[in-house]
Amino acid sequence: MPYTIADMHDLDRTDPLARYRERFSLPDGVIYLDGNSLGALPRAVKARMDEVVATQWGEGLIRSWNTHDWIDLPDRVGDRVGRLIGAAPGTVTVADSTSVNLFKALGAALRLRPGRRVILTEKGDFPTDGYVATGLAELMGQGHEVRFVAADELASALSPEVAVLLATEVNYRTGARLDMAALSAAAHAVGALTIWDLCHSAGAFPVDLGAVDADFAVGCGYKYLNGGPGAPGFVYAAVRHHADLRQPLTGWLGHAAPFSFAEDYRPAEGIARMRVGTPPILSMQALDAALDAFEGVDLREVKAKADRLFSIFTAAVAELGLSLATPADPERRGTQVSLRHPEAYAVMQALIGRGVIGDFRQPDIMRFGLTPLYLRYEDVWAAAGILREIITSAAWDRPEFRRRAKVV
């Protein structure tokens, strides 16, 4: 390897983010490189959940909607997420899943562009975004078209017939990062609106929705935000759209006065109209506690460390003949390493068997998430060494490593 363990110890000793590792509960004997799929457990979450279950729910019962202000938790947590993505207060709420939030945001955006019929999106993006867009277009029955183009064709494909540019800033499979500012400007130049999927951005590196003039954004709470499996997602709408914001899932908690139980729907003010039904208080409290891990964190330092981890890992495996699917340019990638191998699934299972947890994506991608708040330099260096051993010895070539599980 081009680096030594002594080099890693030196980097870890001088790492300004090293102290944040203590904010996470990490199992012994595991190098966790899958935080881009499910974040590690923040220590604050267990204590919060114990208190919420035993005291707020167990003793407060239904009174806690008022005494612990459960009712406004979606917007309070939304503002905390907003600080990580450059969103003004009152522009983000936490609710539902990313897919449901995308449905709402896309429905609202299409209503703001009634004369246009094209939803432009990236071919090869995370499939649910295309599924949701196609399903909504069919449901509306107004001749909307979902147009899929390659990432490098998005800007040139923008035209006056495009209502919405729907794009994910960081591609889930390769880690390639789009230029959000440039594409937002190009979309606005032709009168289109933008919806940005931030699932692989929020909490991973600095995002500034205000600076790029984004119209809408969605994202999940369980990857880099560490909110736990199935944590609720978030949705952003720029202030300039709030007055005319009409989303298709007009549930009771999006009503201006939900406890009036009026028969006619009257939307709430601002981002609150993106709410639908009763918020999942337990999972939302877990996400709220998880966000404590970001207190005092400079996301610029997070990205800088992720880039150093990337360099260490890729240099250590450079001689293995693996194809790097992630752009080498730091400005063109998120915080993951994606490597191609014809037996990627089996190799990843062998790695997991050795205590190095990453994941696999079709058809031949091994993904390794770089989460600098709890990953040490020595962890990434050691993981690369284990990958070298597995590939050079063909230790992956065993039946148990080829057996496909339901979740990969």
C-alpha positions in Angstrom: 0.0 0.0 0.0 1.2 3.6 -0.7 0.4 4.5 2.9 1.4 2.9 6.2 -0.5 2.4 9.4 1.8 5.0 11.0 0.5 7.5 8.4 -3.0 6.7 9.4 -2.3 7.1 13.1 -0.8 10.5 12.4 -3.8 11.6 10.4 -6.2 10.4 13.1 -4.3 12.2 15.8 -4.6 15.5 14.0 -8.1 15.0 12.7 -10.4 17.9 13.7 -13.4 15.6 13.4 -12.0 12.8 15.5 -13.9 13.9 18.7 -17.3 13.4 17.0 -16.8 9.7 16.7 -17.7 9.4 20.4 -21.2 10.6 19.5 -21.9 7.3 17.8 -22.4 3.7 19.1 -20.3 1.5 16.9 -19.9 -2.3 17.3 -16.5 -3.7 18.0 -14.8 -5.6 15.1 -16.7 -3.8 12.4 -15.6 -1.3 9.8 -18.8 0.4 8.7 -18.7 1.7 5.2 -22.5 1.7 4.5 -23.5 5.0 6.1 -24.6 6.1 2.6 -27.4 3.5 2.9 -28.1 3.4 6.6 -26.3 5.7 9.0 -24.7 4.4 12.3 -26.6 4.8 15.6 -25.9 8.1 17.4 -25.6 7.6 21.1 -28.2 10.4 21.8 -30.9 8.4 20.0 -31.2 5.6 22.6 -31.5 8.1 25.5 -34.1 10.1 23.7 -36.1 7.1 22.7 -36.1 5.8 26.3 -37.3 9.2 27.5 -40.0 9.5 24.8 -41.3 6.0 25.3 -41.3 5.9 29.1 -42.1 9.5 29.9 -43.7 11.4 27.0 -45.8 8.5 25.8 -45.9 6.3 28.9 -46.7 9.0 31.4 -47.8 12.0 29.3 -50.0 9.9 27.0 -52.1 12.0 24.7 -51.3 15.1 26.7 -47.8 15.1 25.1 -49.2 16.5 21.9 -49.3 19.7 23.8 -47.0 19.4 26.8 -44.1 18.1 24.6 -45.3 19.9 21.5 -45.4 16.8 19.4 -47.7 18.6 16.9 -45.0 21.0 15.7 -42.2 18.5 15.8 -42.2 18.1 11.9 -41.3 21.8 11.4 -38.9 22.0 14.3 -36.9 19.0 13.0 -37.3 20.4 9.5 -35.5 23.6 10.5 -32.7 21.5 11.9 -32.3 19.7 8.6 -32.7 23.0 6.9 -29.5 24.3 8.6 -27.6 21.5 6.9 -28.9 22.2 3.4 -28.8 25.9 3.3 -32.6 26.3 3.6 -34.2 29.3 5.3 -36.2 28.7 8.5 -39.8 27.7 7.7 -39.0 26.1 4.4 -38.4 22.5 5.4 -40.7 20.1 7.1 -40.1 16.4 8.0 -42.9 14.0 7.0 -43.5 10.8 5.2 -41.0 9.0 3.0 -38.8 10.5 0.3 -41.1 8.9 -2.3 -44.2 10.4 -0.9 -42.5 13.8 -0.5 -41.4 13.7 -4.1 -45.0 12.9 -5.2 -46.2 16.0 -3.2 -43.4 18.3 -4.5 -43.8 17.2 -8.1 -47.6 17.6 -8.0 -47.1 21.1 -6.6 -44.5 22.0 -9.1 -46.6 20.8 -12.1 -49.5 22.9 -10.9 -47.2 26.0 -10.9 -46.4 25.2 -14.6 -49.8 24.3 -16.0 -48.9 24.9 -19.7 -46.0 22.5 -19.8 -46.0 18.7 -20.0 -42.4 17.5 -19.7 -40.7 16.2 -16.5 -37.0 16.0 -17.3 -34.9 13.6 -15.3 -31.7 11.6 -15.4 -31.5 8.2 -16.9 -29.9 5.8 -14.4 -31.1 7.9 -11.4 -32.5 6.1 -8.3 -35.5 4.2 -9.8 -38.1 5.4 -7.3 -37.9 9.0 -8.6 -38.7 7.9 -12.1 -41.5 5.5 -10.8 -43.1 8.4 -8.8 -42.9 10.8 -11.7 -44.3 8.3 -14.2 -47.1 7.3 -11.8 -48.1 10.9 -11.1 -48.1 11.7 -14.9 -50.4 8.8 -15.6 -52.6 9.6 -12.7 -53.0 13.2 -13.8 -54.1 12.1 -17.3 -53.1 15.4 -18.9 -50.5 14.1 -21.3 -47.4 14.7 -19.1 -44.2 13.0 -20.3 -41.3 11.8 -18.2 -38.2 12.3 -20.3 -35.1 10.4 -19.3 -31.7 11.6 -20.6 -28.1 11.0 -19.6 -26.7 13.2 -16.8 -24.4 15.1 -19.2 -27.5 15.8 -21.5 -29.7 17.4 -18.8 -28.7 21.0 -19.5 -29.0 20.7 -23.3 -32.4 18.9 -23.0 -34.0 21.8 -21.1 -36.5 23.7 -23.3 -39.7 25.8 -22.9 -41.8 22.6 -22.8 -40.1 21.4 -19.6 -42.1 22.0 -16.5 -39.8 20.4 -14.0 -36.2 19.3 -13.8 -36.1 16.4 -11.4 -32.6 15.5 -10.5 -30.6 13.8 -7.7 -27.5 15.8 -6.8 -25.4 12.6 -6.1 -26.1 9.5 -8.1 -26.8 6.5 -5.8 -24.8 4.0 -7.8 -21.7 5.9 -8.9 -21.5 8.8 -6.5 -21.2 11.2 -9.4 -22.3 14.7 -8.4 -24.3 17.1 -10.6 -23.6 20.8 -10.7 -26.8 21.9 -8.8 -26.1 25.7 -9.3 -25.5 25.5 -13.0 -28.5 23.1 -13.7 -30.8 25.2 -11.6 -29.8 28.3 -13.5 -30.3 26.5 -16.8 -33.7 25.3 -15.8 -34.8 28.7 -14.7 -33.5 30.2 -17.9 -36.2 28.3 -19.8 -38.9 28.8 -17.2 -38.7 25.3 -15.6 -38.8 24.6 -11.9 -36.3 22.3 -10.1 -36.8 19.5 -7.6 -33.5 18.2 -6.1 -33.2 14.8 -4.5 -30.7 15.2 -1.6 -30.7 11.7 -0.3 -26.9 11.3 -0.8 -26.1 15.0 -0.1 -27.8 16.1 3.2 -25.3 15.7 6.0 -22.6 14.5 3.7 -21.2 17.8 2.5 -22.2 21.5 2.3 -25.5 22.1 0.5 -26.9 25.6 -0.1 -30.4 25.5 -1.6 -30.8 29.2 -1.1 -27.6 30.0 -3.0 -28.5 27.8 -6.0 -32.1 29.2 -6.0 -33.6 25.7 -5.8 -37.4 25.5 -6.0 -38.1 22.2 -4.2 -36.0 19.5 -2.6 -36.6 16.2 -0.9 -34.4 13.8 1.0 -34.3 10.9 3.5 -33.4 10.9 7.2 -31.7 7.5 7.5 -28.5 7.8 5.4 -26.0 10.5 6.4 -28.5 12.1 8.8 -28.4 8.8 10.9 -32.1 8.9 11.8 -32.5 5.1 11.8 -34.1 2.6 9.4 -37.1 4.0 7.7 -36.6 7.5 9.3 -39.0 10.1 7.9 -37.9 12.2 5.0 -37.9 15.9 4.4 -39.3 18.3 1.8 -38.3 21.8 1.0 -40.1 24.5 -0.9 -38.7 28.0 -1.5 -40.5 30.8 0.2 -41.5 32.4 -3.2 -43.7 29.4 -3.9 -45.5 29.2 -0.5 -48.5 31.4 -1.4 -49.4 29.3 -4.5 -48.3 25.9 -3.1 -50.9 23.3 -3.8 -49.9 19.7 -3.3 -52.1 16.7 -4.2 -52.2 14.9 -0.8 -54.4 17.2 1.1 -54.5 15.5 4.5 -55.9 16.9 7.7 -52.6 18.0 9.2 -51.9 20.2 6.1 -55.1 22.1 6.9 -54.9 25.6 8.3 -56.9 24.5 11.3 -56.7 20.7 11.6 -58.6 20.5 14.9 -61.5 22.5 13.5 -62.4 19.3 11.6 -63.9 21.5 8.8 -65.4 19.7 5.9 -63.7 21.9 3.3 -59.9 21.9 2.9 -58.1 25.1 3.5 -54.3 24.8 3.3 -52.0 25.9 6.1 -49.6 28.7 5.7 -46.1 28.1 4.3 -44.3 24.8 4.4 -46.9 23.3 6.8 -49.2 22.7 3.9 -46.8 19.9 2.8 -47.9 17.9 5.8 -50.5 15.2 5.3 -51.3 12.9 8.2 -50.3 12.3 11.8 -46.5 12.5 12.1 -44.6 9.3 13.3 -43.5 10.7 16.6 -41.2 7.9 17.6 -39.1 7.9 14.4 -39.2 11.7 14.2 -37.9 11.9 17.7 -35.1 9.5 16.8 -34.2 11.7 13.8 -34.2 14.8 16.0 -31.9 13.2 18.5 -29.6 12.0 15.7 -29.2 15.5 14.4 -27.5 16.4 17.7 -24.4 14.6 16.2 -24.0 17.6 13.8 -23.9 20.2 16.5 -20.7 22.2 16.1 -19.7 20.3 12.9 -18.4 22.2 9.9 -19.6 20.4 6.8 -16.7 21.8 4.8 -14.3 19.8 7.1 -16.6 16.8 6.6 -16.1 17.0 2.8 -12.4 17.6 3.1 -11.9 14.5 5.2 -14.1 12.5 2.9 -11.9 13.5 0.0 -8.8 12.4 1.9 -10.4 9.1 2.8 -11.3 8.6 -0.8 -7.7 9.2 -1.9 -6.4 6.7 0.7 -8.9 4.0 -0.2 -8.5 4.3 -3.9 -4.7 4.5 -3.8 -4.6 1.3 -1.6 -6.7 -0.7 -4.1 -5.3 0.8 -7.3 -3.3 -2.3 -8.3 -6.3 -4.6 -8.2 -7.5 -3.8 -11.6 -10.9 -2.6 -10.4 -12.7 0.1 -12.4 -13.5 3.2 -10.4 -17.1 4.3 -11.2 -16.9 7.4 -9.0 -15.4 10.6 -10.5 -11.9 11.3 -9.4 -12.5 15.1 -9.3 -13.7 16.0 -5.7 -16.1 18.6 -7.1 -17.9 16.0 -9.2 -18.6 13.4 -6.6 -20.3 12.9 -3.2 -18.7 11.0 -0.4 -18.6 7.4 -1.5 -16.4 5.1 -3.5 -18.0 2.9 -6.1 -15.8 0.2 -7.6 -16.7 -2.3 -10.4 -15.9 -6.0 -10.3 -17.6 -8.7 -12.4 -18.3 -10.6 -9.1 -19.1 -7.6 -7.0 -21.9 -9.2 -5.0 -19.7 -12.2 -3.9 -16.7 -9.9 -3.1 -19.0 -7.7 -1.0 -20.3 -10.7 0.9 -16.8 -11.9 1.6 -15.9 -8.4 2.9 -18.9 -8.4 5.2 -17.8 -11.8 6.4 -14.5 -10.2 7.4 -16.3 -7.3 9.2 -16.1 -4.7 6.5 -19.7 -3.6 5.7 -20.4 -1.9 2.4 -23.1 -2.8 -0.2 -23.7 -3.9 -3.7 -25.7 -2.3 -6.6 -26.6 -3.8 -9.9 -25.0 -4.9 -12.0 -21.4 -4.9 -10.8 -20.9 -2.1 -8.2 -19.4 -2.3 -4.8 -20.3 0.8 -2.8 -18.3 2.1 0.2 -19.7 5.1 2.1 -17.3 7.6 3.6 -18.8 9.1 6.7 -16.1 11.2 8.4 -17.9 11.8 11.7 -17.3 8.2 12.8 -14.8 6.8 10.3 -11.1 6.9 11.1 -8.4 7.0 8.6 -7.1 3.7 10.0 -10.5 2.1 9.4 -10.5 3.0 5.7 -6.9 1.9 5.3 -7.6 -1.4 7.0 -10.7 -2.0 4.9 -8.7 -1.5 1.7 -6.2 -4.0 2.9 -8.9 -6.6 3.5 -10.4 -6.0 0.1 -6.9 -6.5 -1.4 -6.6 -9.9 0.4 -10.0 -11.1 -0.7 -9.5 -10.3 -4.3 -5.9 -11.4 -4.6 -6.6 -14.7 -2.9 -10.1 -15.2 -4.6 -11.5 -15.7 -1.2 -14.8 -14.4 -2.5 -15.2 -17.5 -4.8 -17.3 -19.6 -2.4 -21.0 -20.7 -2.7 -22.1 -18.9 0.4 -20.9 -15.6 -0.9 -22.8 -16.0 -4.2 -26.1 -16.8 -2.5 -28.3 -13.7 -2.9 -30.2 -12.3 0.1 -33.4 -10.3 -0.3 -31.6 -7.0 0.7 -28.3 -6.3 -1.0 
